[in-house]
C-alpha cells in the first residue's frame, strides 16, 4: 500500500477529513518536525533539537514531546496544550512534493484522519473543498519553510556549531534510559565565532535559531514534570524520572 494518496484517489474513495486531524497526528508523535518559522513559538513549551532524517540523513529540527515513543505530553483528550501549532500539524495530512520539476500535493494514507465522508475533500471533477484548499495552502508554506530550515541547519553544520548530545534519564526504579541521535548548539563555539561570522549568522537568521535552540533546553524540566504526572497516574510505559543529564555524545558519528 502506498504511503500517499493523490487528490484523484481521495475523490474516487470519497474521503474526507476527521475533526482536528493535526491533533490525531500529534498525539502519537514523541518528536514533531519543525521549521525555522516554528521555533521561536515552540520553545515556549518544548525542547527543540536537531536530528537526522532516518530516510535520507538530512538535518532536521524536532520538538521533543515525550521521552516515551508514540506519546505526546502536550496532546491529550482535552486537545493541544501548547501555545502554538507548528506548520506540520496545520498541513497534515497534506504534503507538497517536487516531482519532475513541478510541485504536487499528496496526502498521507492515514485511515485515522482520512475517512469516507458525505463531504469529501475533493469532488469527482477534482474541485477542492475549503478544508482541502486550506491544507494545500499550509503544505505549500511548509515546503517553503523546510527549504529555509535546510539552509540554516547546513550553515550551522558547516561552522561546526552542532554538538551531538545524549539524554540520560534515571528513573526512580530501573535502568538508566539513554536517548541518542540528537544534537544541539555548541554554546562555547558559538561564543567564540569571529565578528564577520556572527554578522553572517545574524543576517541569515541562523543566530536567532541557535539561541532559540539553547534556550529551549530549559523546557526539559517541564517535560519531566508532565512525564512524572502521567507516571503518577499509572499510565503504561511511564516510570517516574528522578534525574536527567545532558551529555556530549562523542560516539554518535553524526558529524
C-alpha positions in Angstrom: 0.0 0.0 0.0 1.3 3.5 -0.9 2.2 5.9 1.8 0.4 8.7 0.0 -2.8 9.3 -1.9 -3.4 11.7 -4.7 -6.3 14.1 -4.9 -7.8 11.9 -7.6 -7.6 8.8 -5.3 -9.2 10.8 -2.5 -12.1 11.8 -4.8 -12.6 8.3 -6.1 -12.8 7.0 -2.5 -14.8 10.0 -1.3 -12.5 10.6 1.6 -12.9 13.5 4.0 -11.0 14.8 7.0 -11.8 14.0 10.6 -12.0 16.9 13.0 -8.7 18.2 14.2 -6.5 15.8 12.1 -3.4 17.6 13.3 -4.1 16.6 16.9 -4.6 13.0 15.9 -1.1 13.1 14.3 0.5 15.0 17.2 -0.9 12.7 19.9 1.2 9.7 18.6 4.4 11.7 17.9 7.1 12.0 20.6 9.1 14.0 18.0 7.4 16.7 15.9 9.1 18.0 12.8 9.6 21.8 12.9 10.7 24.5 10.5 12.7 27.7 11.4 9.3 29.6 11.2 8.0 27.4 14.1 10.9 27.5 16.5 10.5 30.9 18.2 7.0 30.0 19.2 7.6 26.3 20.0 10.4 27.0 22.5 7.8 28.3 24.9 6.7 24.7 25.5 9.1 22.2 24.1 12.8 21.5 23.9 13.8 21.8 20.3 16.7 19.7 19.0 18.4 18.7 15.7 18.4 15.2 14.4 18.9 13.4 11.0 16.1 12.2 8.8 16.1 8.4 9.1 15.4 8.1 5.3 17.9 10.5 3.7 20.1 11.6 6.5 19.3 15.3 6.1 19.4 17.5 9.2 16.0 18.4 10.7 14.5 20.3 13.6 12.3 18.5 16.0 10.3 19.3 19.1 10.9 16.6 21.8 7.3 16.0 23.0 7.9 12.9 25.2 10.6 10.5 26.4 8.2 7.6 25.5 7.8 6.8 21.8 4.3 7.0 20.5 3.2 9.6 23.1 3.0 13.4 23.2 2.8 15.0 26.6 1.1 18.2 25.3 -1.6 16.4 23.2 -4.3 14.6 25.1 -8.1 14.1 25.3 -8.5 17.8 26.2 -6.7 18.9 23.0 -3.5 20.6 22.1 -1.9 22.0 25.3 0.9 24.1 23.7 0.7 27.8 22.8 1.4 27.3 19.1 0.7 24.6 16.4 3.6 24.0 14.1 3.2 24.0 10.3 3.4 20.2 10.1 0.2 20.0 12.2 -1.5 22.7 10.3 -0.9 20.9 7.0 -1.4 17.3 8.0 -2.1 15.0 6.2 -1.2 17.1 3.1 2.3 17.4 1.7 3.8 19.4 -1.1 6.4 17.4 -3.1 8.6 18.2 -6.0 8.1 15.7 -8.8 9.6 16.1 -12.3 10.3 19.7 -11.5 6.7 20.5 -10.5 5.0 20.8 -7.2 2.3 18.3 -6.5 0.1 17.7 -3.5 -0.3 14.3 -1.9 -2.0 13.1 1.3 -0.7 10.7 3.9 -2.6 7.4 3.6 -3.7 7.7 7.3 -7.1 6.0 8.0 -7.3 7.7 11.3 -7.6 11.1 9.7 -8.9 10.3 6.2 -12.3 8.5 6.2 -15.3 8.2 4.0 -17.4 11.3 4.3 -20.6 12.9 2.9 -18.5 15.9 2.0 -15.1 14.6 0.6 -12.1 16.8 0.3 -12.2 16.5 -3.5 -15.3 16.3 -5.7 -15.4 13.9 -8.7 -14.3 16.7 -11.0 -11.2 17.4 -8.9 -12.5 20.5 -7.2 -11.1 21.0 -3.7 -13.4 22.0 -0.8 -12.4 24.7 1.7 -10.7 22.2 4.0 -8.6 20.8 1.1 -7.6 24.3 0.0 -6.5 25.2 3.5 -4.4 22.1 3.8 -2.7 22.7 0.5 -2.0 26.3 1.3 -0.4 25.2 4.6 1.5 22.4 2.9 3.0 24.8 0.4 4.1 27.1 3.2 5.6 24.1 5.0 7.5 23.2 1.8 9.0 26.7 1.6 9.9 26.8 5.3 11.5 23.4 5.1 13.9 24.8 2.4 14.8 27.7 4.8 15.3 25.2 7.6 17.7 23.1 5.5 19.8 26.1 4.6 20.0 27.3 8.2 21.0 23.9 9.6 23.6 23.4 6.8 25.1 26.7 7.8 25.3 25.7 11.4 26.7 22.3 10.5 29.4 23.8 8.2 30.5 26.1 11.0 30.7 23.0 13.3 28.2 24.6 15.7 26.1 21.5 16.1 27.0 19.2 19.0 25.7 15.6 19.4 24.2 15.0 22.8 22.8 12.1 24.7 19.9 12.5 27.2 20.4 10.2 30.2 17.2 9.6 32.2 17.5 8.0 35.6 14.1 6.6 36.8 13.4 6.0 40.5 13.4 2.3 39.7 15.1 0.5 36.8 18.0 1.0 34.5 19.3 4.3 33.0 17.5 5.2 29.8 19.6 6.8 27.0 18.2 8.9 24.2 20.7 9.4 21.4 20.6 10.7 17.8 20.1 14.3 18.9 22.1 17.5 18.5 22.0 21.0 19.9 24.2 24.1 19.7 27.8 24.1 21.0 27.4 27.2 23.1 31.2 27.6 23.7 31.9 27.5 20.0 29.0 29.9 19.3 30.5 32.4 21.7 33.9 32.1 20.1 33.0 32.8 16.4 34.5 35.9 14.9 32.6 39.2 14.2 32.2 38.5 10.5 30.8 35.1 11.0 28.5 36.4 13.7 27.2 39.1 11.4 26.5 36.5 8.7 24.6 34.3 11.1 22.6 37.2 12.2 21.7 38.3 8.6 20.6 34.7 7.7 18.5 34.2 10.9 20.7 31.3 12.0 21.9 33.2 15.1 18.4 33.6 16.4 17.8 29.9 15.6 20.9 28.9 17.5 19.9 31.0 20.5 16.4 29.6 20.5 17.7 26.0 20.4 19.8 26.7 23.5 17.0 28.4 25.4 14.6 25.6 24.6 16.6 23.1 26.7 15.1 24.7 29.8 11.8 23.1 28.7 13.3 19.7 29.5 12.4 20.3 33.2 8.7 20.9 32.3 8.7 17.8 30.1 9.9 15.8 33.1 7.2 17.2 35.2 4.5 16.3 32.7 6.1 12.8 32.3 6.0 12.2 36.1 2.4 13.3 36.3 1.5 10.5 33.9 3.7 8.1 35.8 1.8 9.0 39.0 -1.4 8.1 37.2 0.0 4.7 36.4 0.0 5.2 32.6 1.7 2.3 30.9 5.2 3.0 29.7 5.8 5.9 32.1 8.2 5.5 35.0 8.9 8.4 37.3 12.2 10.1 36.3 14.4 11.1 39.2 17.2 12.8 37.2 18.1 13.9 33.7 21.6 14.7 32.4 22.7 16.1 29.0 26.0 14.6 28.0 28.1 15.1 24.9 27.7 12.1 22.7 31.2 11.5 21.4 30.4 8.2 19.7 27.4 9.3 17.7 29.3 9.6 14.4 26.7 12.2 13.3 29.2 14.9 12.5 
